[in-house]
Amino acid sequence: IPKGDKHRILDAGCGVGNFVVWLLNRFSNEGPDGSGPSVNELQNIEYIGFDYVEAALEKAKQRVSSQMKGTKLSSKITRCSFVNGDLNKRLPFDNNSFDFSSGNLVLSYVDDPLFTLREFFRVLSPGGRAVISSLKHNPDLGIIFNEYAKNAQEDEVDKARELLNNAGGIRHRVSEGYFRFYSAGE
């Protein structure tokens, strides 16, 4: 995230808040060794998580509340909110209203990915940055898990196992038409 007076972040398809928790962890680990940006470089961070699943938003709120206690960054976040909404519809935000947007693994869930991408960029300020990810068709999640598990702590491995188990559910959802993988060309 670039230096500046204000940072407005949209996490579209935020789920249970993994991205904002990562941000809090990353920025709480400041240091002269470059392990994270100095908290002093960040001012007025406004994070907005957006998701369709109300239960996921509630979990995200709980995680952020727990994570914020006692961190140096907690005084830098001017607003951390969560909005329930559908990525298949126009986003309820003004044009050019975010400095950064994230759409992690959401395009496979939406009806019209091009529409959703246009919405991501509509709400992004000129010069803003967007990070969008998706799984490739027929990913070998076993390889991903093994690479992650090599350097992970024991509790992190359990979380990765849960993710791997969920991947089986994703494959089933693909066969039911609820989830779609895209080729590089698409």
ZIPE-V254309 format. One record per backbone hydrogen bond with DSSP energy under -0.5 kcal/mol. CO is the residue of the C=O (numbers start at 0). NH is the residue of the N-H. Records with the same first field share a line. If there is no record, write none. Layout:
CO->NH + NH
This chain:
3->42
6->8 + 45
7->98 + 99
8->10 + 47
9->11 + 101
10->13 + 49
13->16 + 17
16->20
17->21
18->22
19->23
20->24
21->25
22->26
23->27
24->28
25->28
30->33
35->30
37->40
38->41
40->3 + 42
43->6
44->46 + 77 + 78
45->8
46->80
47->10
48->82
49->12 + 13
50->84
51->53
52->56
53->57
54->58
55->59
56->60
57->61
58->62
59->63
60->64
61->65
62->66
63->67
64->68
67->70
70->73
71->74
72->75 + 76
75->44 + 77
78->46
80->48
82->50
85->88
90->92
93->96
97->124
98->128
99->9
100->130
101->11
102->104 + 132
105->108 + 109
107->179
111->115
112->116
113->117
114->118
115->119
116->120
117->121
118->122
121->95
122->96 + 97
124->127
128->100
130->102
132->104 + 105 + 106
134->181
135->138
138->140
139->142 + 143
140->144
141->145
142->146
143->147
144->148
145->149
146->150
147->150
152->156
153->157
154->158
155->159
156->160
157->161
158->162
159->163
160->164
161->165
162->166
163->167
164->167 + 168
165->169
166->170
167->171
168->172
169->173
170->174
171->175
172->176 + 177 + 178
173->176
181->136
